[in-house]
Amino acid sequence: MDITLSWWAALLGLALAIILILKKLNTTYALMLGAIVGCLIGGASLGQTVNIVVAGSQSVMGTVIRVLAAGVLAGVMMESGAANRIARAIVDGLGERMAILSLALATMIICAVGVFIPVAVLIVAPIAIEVGSRLKISKLALLIALSGGGKAGNIISPNPNTIAVASGFHIQPSAVMIGSFIPALCGLAMAVLLATIMQHRGRIVTMDDLGEDAAKASKDKDLPSLGRSLVAPITAVVLLLLNPVGSILHIGLLERFQVDAMYILPLASILGLLAMGQGGKILTYTSAGLQRMVDVVLILIGAGALGGLITSSDLPKQIVNLIHAMGVPGSMLAPIAGILMAAATASTSTGVILGSSSFGKSILAFGTSGVAAAVTMQAGATVIDQLPHGNYFHVTAKSINMTLGERMKVVPFEFLVGLTMTLVAMLVYLVF
C-alpha cells in the first residue's frame, strides 16, 4: 500500500465496528463497514480502500482453509454422537462425588477434540442438568463449570481460534496446543474451585430446565462405543503432535513430518467414521460441519478486512510508542491485544485474528517468540469474550434455561478463569 492512514482513523473504524456489533448488525458486515469507513475518513481514496480491504481479507485465507478442514472433524464428532458418548463416559466414570470436576473436564475434553465451545457446552448441559437436579447444584455453579472447562479446552484444541492465532504468528497449531496445556489445566482447576464454592448459591437446577430437544439429545441410545468414538480425536491429536514432539526429542523423521492440519483433520475424521461404521454418512456429516463453519469463516473475513485497516495505519506504531513511554514490557502487548480485541468483538476467534493481524509484527519486533505471542494472546482472548453482544453469552444461557440476569452473574467467574490462564501463560512464556 502506498498510503499510511492515521491512528485515529483506525480507532474510529474499530469503534464503529464495535458499536454496530452491539446494535446487532451482522458481525461480518459490521467489521467490513468499520474497515471501509476507517479507510475513507483516514484519507484513502475509493480505490485504495478497496485494495486495503481486499488485502486484509486475503491475509486470512490460510486460516479460512484450515478452519474449513476443522469443520469436517467438528461435524463428525457432533453428528455421529461421538462427542456425547465421550462426555457421558467421563461423567459416569468419575461419579457423582466428583460431579463438578467431571462436568468441567467433560466440556474441556469435548472442546479439546475439535468441537466449538458453545456446542461443547450444549452437549454437556443436559448431563449437567440431570446430575445437578439430583445433587441440588445451582445453575450458577453448573455454568461456571461448563464454561470454564470449555475455555480451558478451547485453547488446546484444533478449533478456529487456535488455527487463527497460529497462522497469525506463522507457527503450527500443534505448537499453540502444546504451549497452552499448562494454562488450560490451571484454568480447569480455577473453574472447578469457583463452581464448588458457588454450588449452593443461586437457583437450584431442576429437570424442568431440560428442554425437549436437549432431553432427546441427551439420551445415549444408538451412540457409538467409547473406543470407536475416540478414534477420530486421538488420530488427529497424535498426527498434529508428531512434528513438535520430534523437535523436542530430536527425532529426525518426526521433525520432518510437516503435514498441515488441512490434511490431518479431515483424514482423522474419515478414519473415525470408518471405525464407528458410519462411513456411508460422510457426506451428511461433512455438510453439517461445513454449515457450522460458515459463520466463523465469514467473521474471519470481516476481521481480516478490519485488520487491513489497522495494519495500513500507524496505530500499531503509536501503541508501541505508548508502551515504551509507560515502561510496560513490550511482550505484554500480546495478551493485552487478545483481551481487548476479544472483548470488543465478544469472540475468541475474531479477537485473535484481529490481534495477530494488527499487532503481530509489532509484538514480534519486541523479541517475543511466535509461540509465546500466540499462547499468551489466545489465553488473553478468553478473559472477557463472553459479553452479551456475542452469541456465546446467549447460547450458554439457553443451554441451562438461565435468565439474562442469571447469565450476567456468571461473567465475573468466567473472567477469573480466563485471567488465570492468561497469567499462567505469561509466567511460563514471558517471565520464566
BELPEUR-V426453 format. One record per residue. N is the residue number from 1. NEAR is the number of other ideal C-beta (glycine too) atoms within 12 Angstrom. Layout:
N_NEAR ; N_NEAR
This chain:
1_23 ; 2_12 ; 3_22 ; 4_24 ; 5_36 ; 6_24 ; 7_27 ; 8_18 ; 9_33 ; 10_41 ; 11_30 ; 12_29 ; 13_45 ; 14_39 ; 15_23 ; 16_31 ; 17_42 ; 18_34 ; 19_21 ; 20_29 ; 21_35 ; 22_20 ; 23_15 ; 24_16 ; 25_20 ; 26_18 ; 27_38 ; 28_31 ; 29_23 ; 30_36 ; 31_47 ; 32_38 ; 33_32 ; 34_42 ; 35_49 ; 36_35 ; 37_30 ; 38_42 ; 39_42 ; 40_26 ; 41_23 ; 42_34 ; 43_21 ; 44_32 ; 45_16 ; 46_13 ; 47_15 ; 48_24 ; 49_32 ; 50_21 ; 51_24 ; 52_41 ; 53_38 ; 54_25 ; 55_26 ; 56_40 ; 57_33 ; 58_20 ; 59_35 ; 60_42 ; 61_23 ; 62_26 ; 63_43 ; 64_32 ; 65_24 ; 66_40 ; 67_44 ; 68_31 ; 69_38 ; 70_48 ; 71_41 ; 72_41 ; 73_54 ; 74_48 ; 75_39 ; 76_49 ; 77_52 ; 78_39 ; 79_37 ; 80_43 ; 81_31 ; 82_44 ; 83_46 ; 84_37 ; 85_38 ; 86_46 ; 87_50 ; 88_35 ; 89_28 ; 90_36 ; 91_42 ; 92_21 ; 93_19 ; 94_23 ; 95_16 ; 96_22 ; 97_12 ; 98_22 ; 99_37 ; 100_41 ; 101_29 ; 102_37 ; 103_52 ; 104_51 ; 105_39 ; 106_45 ; 107_53 ; 108_45 ; 109_42 ; 110_47 ; 111_50 ; 112_43 ; 113_46 ; 114_54 ; 115_45 ; 116_44 ; 117_49 ; 118_40 ; 119_41 ; 120_46 ; 121_50 ; 122_40 ; 123_46 ; 124_50 ; 125_46 ; 126_37 ; 127_47 ; 128_51 ; 129_38 ; 130_31 ; 131_40 ; 132_41 ; 133_26 ; 134_18 ; 135_27 ; 136_20 ; 137_36 ; 138_34 ; 139_41 ; 140_39 ; 141_40 ; 142_53 ; 143_54 ; 144_50 ; 145_54 ; 146_60 ; 147_55 ; 148_54 ; 149_52 ; 150_54 ; 151_58 ; 152_46 ; 153_52 ; 154_56 ; 155_55 ; 156_45 ; 157_48 ; 158_49 ; 159_52 ; 160_50 ; 161_57 ; 162_51 ; 163_51 ; 164_52 ; 165_59 ; 166_44 ; 167_38 ; 168_46 ; 169_39 ; 170_23 ; 171_33 ; 172_36 ; 173_49 ; 174_40 ; 175_35 ; 176_48 ; 177_41 ; 178_31 ; 179_39 ; 180_48 ; 181_30 ; 182_27 ; 183_43 ; 184_44 ; 185_27 ; 186_33 ; 187_49 ; 188_44 ; 189_28 ; 190_35 ; 191_45 ; 192_36 ; 193_24 ; 194_36 ; 195_43 ; 196_28 ; 197_20 ; 198_29 ; 199_31 ; 200_20 ; 201_22 ; 202_29 ; 203_27 ; 204_24 ; 205_38 ; 206_20 ; 207_21 ; 208_16 ; 209_31 ; 210_27 ; 211_19 ; 212_14 ; 213_14 ; 214_27 ; 215_17 ; 216_14 ; 217_29 ; 218_30 ; 219_19 ; 220_26 ; 221_12 ; 222_15 ; 223_25 ; 224_32 ; 225_20 ; 226_25 ; 227_16 ; 228_27 ; 229_35 ; 230_30 ; 231_34 ; 232_47 ; 233_40 ; 234_27 ; 235_31 ; 236_41 ; 237_32 ; 238_23 ; 239_34 ; 240_43 ; 241_31 ; 242_27 ; 243_30 ; 244_30 ; 245_23 ; 246_20 ; 247_23 ; 248_16 ; 249_14 ; 250_12 ; 251_15 ; 252_11 ; 253_14 ; 254_21 ; 255_16 ; 256_13 ; 257_23 ; 258_20 ; 259_23 ; 260_25 ; 261_46 ; 262_29 ; 263_21 ; 264_36 ; 265_46 ; 266_36 ; 267_26 ; 268_36 ; 269_44 ; 270_30 ; 271_28 ; 272_44 ; 273_36 ; 274_22 ; 275_26 ; 276_32 ; 277_17 ; 278_31 ; 279_19 ; 280_12 ; 281_24 ; 282_25 ; 283_18 ; 284_19 ; 285_33 ; 286_32 ; 287_18 ; 288_25 ; 289_37 ; 290_26 ; 291_19 ; 292_32 ; 293_36 ; 294_20 ; 295_25 ; 296_40 ; 297_34 ; 298_27 ; 299_42 ; 300_50 ; 301_36 ; 302_41 ; 303_53 ; 304_41 ; 305_47 ; 306_55 ; 307_50 ; 308_42 ; 309_55 ; 310_50 ; 311_36 ; 312_39 ; 313_37 ; 314_25 ; 315_33 ; 316_36 ; 317_24 ; 318_23 ; 319_32 ; 320_29 ; 321_17 ; 322_20 ; 323_25 ; 324_18 ; 325_11 ; 326_14 ; 327_9 ; 328_18 ; 329_22 ; 330_30 ; 331_31 ; 332_36 ; 333_41 ; 334_48 ; 335_46 ; 336_35 ; 337_48 ; 338_52 ; 339_37 ; 340_30 ; 341_46 ; 342_47 ; 343_35 ; 344_39 ; 345_45 ; 346_36 ; 347_46 ; 348_53 ; 349_53 ; 350_52 ; 351_53 ; 352_55 ; 353_55 ; 354_55 ; 355_50 ; 356_54 ; 357_47 ; 358_49 ; 359_45 ; 360_37 ; 361_26 ; 362_34 ; 363_40 ; 364_27 ; 365_20 ; 366_25 ; 367_16 ; 368_31 ; 369_22 ; 370_28 ; 371_33 ; 372_38 ; 373_46 ; 374_47 ; 375_48 ; 376_47 ; 377_58 ; 378_59 ; 379_54 ; 380_49 ; 381_54 ; 382_57 ; 383_41 ; 384_35 ; 385_48 ; 386_46 ; 387_31 ; 388_24 ; 389_28 ; 390_36 ; 391_32 ; 392_42 ; 393_30 ; 394_23 ; 395_28 ; 396_44 ; 397_33 ; 398_26 ; 399_40 ; 400_46 ; 401_28 ; 402_33 ; 403_18 ; 404_14 ; 405_15 ; 406_27 ; 407_33 ; 408_23 ; 409_26 ; 410_43 ; 411_33 ; 412_22 ; 413_39 ; 414_47 ; 415_32 ; 416_31 ; 417_49 ; 418_46 ; 419_31 ; 420_35 ; 421_50 ; 422_42 ; 423_28 ; 424_35 ; 425_47 ; 426_34 ; 427_21 ; 428_25 ; 429_34 ; 430_33 ; 431_15 ; 432_10
